[in-house]
């Protein structure tokens, strides 16, 4: 089962890692900054169309958007 809170945390993390503002992301998605803020705060689920744009914008796979922290933890455990 997909955990919406993890996805929204991952979106926020990916955005912040790239030094981008919510307003910039919202413009790329064609939505208001308030709407995007609600997505990042878990008050609205991200639409698949938005996830596909974000995937390209952040240059990551959908797996990384959905499972970013799990992938990072798995990689670090395998390195040991």
Protein Blocks (a to p, Z undefined) as FASTA:
>chain_A
ZZfklmmmmmmmmmmmnopafklmmmmnopafklmmmmmnopaccdfklmmmmmmmnopa
fklmmmmmmmmmmmmmmmZZ
